């Protein structure tokens, strides 16, 4: 999937993946896609809830070894 911005939050614990995601989203235009890589398993629920509460669209999620990848479209 093509992303307009990739954010690396591997090795960071909550709440840092959300903080990095929000900072990345702040640089994007509406409709652009952010890809974020995390290793914190709790980020799965956290990022889904954050995207929904912020009005963004969680497009996809993939697990590659210890890394979770998320694609979120900015509202």
C-alpha positions as CSV (number, residue, x, y, z in Angstrom):
1,X,0.0,0.0,0.0
2,X,1.3,3.4,-0.9
3,X,1.8,5.8,2.1
4,X,2.4,9.5,1.9
5,X,4.4,9.4,5.2
6,X,6.0,6.5,7.1
7,X,6.4,6.9,10.9
8,X,8.8,4.6,12.8
9,X,7.6,4.0,16.4
10,X,9.3,0.7,16.9
11,X,10.6,0.1,20.4
12,X,8.4,2.8,21.9
13,X,5.8,2.1,24.6
14,X,2.4,3.7,25.1
15,X,1.6,6.6,24.7
16,X,4.6,7.4,22.3
17,X,3.2,5.5,19.2
18,X,0.0,7.6,19.4
19,X,2.1,10.8,20.0
20,X,4.2,10.0,16.9
21,X,1.1,9.1,14.9
22,X,-0.6,12.4,15.8
23,X,2.5,14.4,14.9
24,X,2.7,12.7,11.6
25,X,-0.9,13.2,10.8
26,X,-0.6,16.9,11.6
27,X,1.8,17.2,8.6
28,X,-0.6,15.5,6.1
29,X,-3.4,16.8,4.0
30,X,-6.9,15.4,4.1
31,X,-7.1,12.1,2.2
32,X,-3.4,11.3,2.5
33,X,-2.2,8.1,4.1
34,X,0.1,7.6,7.0
35,X,1.9,4.3,7.6
36,X,3.1,3.6,11.1
37,X,5.4,0.8,12.3
38,X,5.2,-0.3,16.0
39,X,6.3,-3.1,18.2
40,X,4.0,-2.3,21.2
41,X,1.2,-4.9,21.0
42,X,-1.1,-2.6,22.9
43,X,-0.9,-0.1,20.0
44,X,-3.3,-2.3,18.0
45,X,-6.2,-1.2,20.1
46,X,-4.8,2.2,20.9
47,X,-4.3,3.2,17.3
48,X,-7.7,1.9,16.2
49,X,-9.4,3.8,19.0
50,X,-7.4,7.0,18.3
51,X,-8.1,6.9,14.6
52,X,-11.8,6.5,15.2
53,X,-12.0,9.2,17.8
54,X,-10.1,11.6,15.6
55,X,-12.3,10.9,12.6
56,X,-9.5,9.2,10.5
57,X,-10.0,5.9,8.6
58,X,-8.0,2.8,9.6
59,X,-7.4,1.3,6.2
60,X,-5.4,-1.7,7.0
61,X,-3.1,-3.5,9.5
62,X,-0.4,-6.1,8.9
63,X,1.8,-8.0,11.2
64,X,5.4,-8.8,10.0
65,X,7.3,-10.6,12.7
66,X,7.4,-8.4,15.8
67,X,6.3,-5.3,13.8
68,X,2.7,-4.2,13.5
69,X,2.1,-1.9,10.5
70,X,-0.9,0.3,10.2
71,X,-2.2,2.5,7.4
72,X,-4.5,5.4,8.4
73,X,-6.1,7.9,6.0
74,X,-6.4,11.4,7.3
75,X,-10.0,12.8,7.6
